[in-house]
């Protein structure tokens, strides 16, 4: 918030600014939050001038009021829900992946997180005709697998090529490159530089753990700060630019052998929805080799309770 200076108001003169600083009032927020009568007594500025300065500052820096109906209409008009490519999984996610949110796919290695990301990218590129940015931190991106999934959605070769051109893969080697990349994306979207950013709808980060893990634990002191900065950038991109953000996260073994998402409690607030994928143990004649996955909702901003696990067969096809 800007500090107090003369140009803010005709009544805000240099001697008045000095008086305000002496009592600890340095910026606009500190000024408008203070009771005018108390401010008058402490700063020796007339009550009339304080009210005039206050009215000018409130008029310049206050948010414009909106009623609930207008906010609701804005929300509905900007809402987009993208299919994962699996009806049962979409049902579990209340329709699919929502824009304006960070969605997390959690699971151990080989649980299908990357394959689900490919399926989601293929659906957005082929059905919604919007751009997808795939941030690959672990070298798992497969153009061949993406082509296979897109081909299952589209039969026309020309349309397949068009859909594939809408998916951009960017290798990411460390957290600093990732942070700079996300900052550049936000700037380019704001400035509308090029058709790619204006049509960008989905960002997939596969995965977050490889870039943060080297900075967490041991004698590393910067890990928490980097994690907070990354979470802020992801949530800002989702809310400010109405993008769908998908982040893959690994699992770790916690106390008493309980399997939980990696990165700890400081990461739990980032995702609006957290979907857990797992390779189920053999039961009722089902084995890992038969292409079954177990999916459950660990967290959802639209539900107040944990959703029990469901069986999904071959949802990656």
Buried (B, 14 or more C-beta within 10 A) or exposed (E): EEEBEEEBBEBBBEEBBEBBEEBEBBEBEBBBEBEBEEBBEBBEBEEEBBBBBBEBBEEEEEEEEEEEEEEEEEEEEEEBEBBBBBEBBBEBBBEBBBBBBBBBBBBBEEBBBBBBBBBBBBBBBBBBEBBBBBBBBBEBBBEEBBBBBBBEBBEEEEBBEBBBEBBBBBEBEEBEBBBEBBBEBBEBBEEEEEEBBEEBBBBBBBBBBBBBBEBBEEEEEEBBEBBEBBBEBBBBBBBEBBBBBBBBBBBBEEEEEEEBBBBEEEBBEBBBBBBBBBBBEEEEEBEEEEBBBBBBBBBBEEEEEEBEBBEBEEBBE
